[in-house]
């Protein structure tokens, strides 16, 4: 992640048009949800077809909920995902096992359930995703107190406090309730290294609104100019 720019990930991709559209607009990453209870679930086979088309343009995340490392690695090998985003109650040794297999790990931590933000030091991961966790797995799509993230002190600006120790300065991605309309406020409050959106740039679950993605990126460009 570049020190002076925000990493932008669009999650919940289910079709080729949305994947190609997001890549063309210039997002850094897209995410495929391999959690069958999600309305944005995609089969590994379909994800593999999309990844073959866009592999050189964006980083591809696979979102998993409590799948074993062995299952995740099988999906990695069949799809070509670059990053495993673990969004459940996975134990710390699972992240270690995945990274030993040369798979980058993004672990999710939650403000309202375990693993909490305070659990970050227990995990070996290359990046951390922070969200509220109030309404189950797979993202909430609901606004929460983004300022809680700033207390971790992982962003590029100094944080006012350090309630959570982040010894490795793991890049933190903010998620939960983000839209093109509120992303500037959220980034100013949380000071994250990146952002992750799904429902906030959709027409309906699993179908992205590329105009909203464009507006999101325009909002971030304006924010960058103000620094």
Secondary structure as UniProt FT lines:
FT   TURN            3..4
FT   STRAND          7..10
FT   HELIX           16..25
FT   STRAND          29..33
FT   TURN            36..37
FT   TURN            39..40
FT   HELIX           44..54
FT   TURN            55..57
FT   STRAND          59..64
FT   HELIX           69..79
FT   STRAND          83..86
FT   HELIX           92..100
FT   TURN            101..102
FT   STRAND          104..110
FT   HELIX           117..122
FT   STRAND          127..131
FT   TURN            134..135
FT   HELIX           147..150
FT   TURN            151..152
FT   TURN            167..168
FT   STRAND          171..175
FT   TURN            180..182
FT   HELIX           183..190
FT   STRAND          194..197
FT   HELIX           199..201
FT   STRAND          202..204
FT   TURN            205..206
FT   STRAND          207..208
FT   HELIX           210..225
//
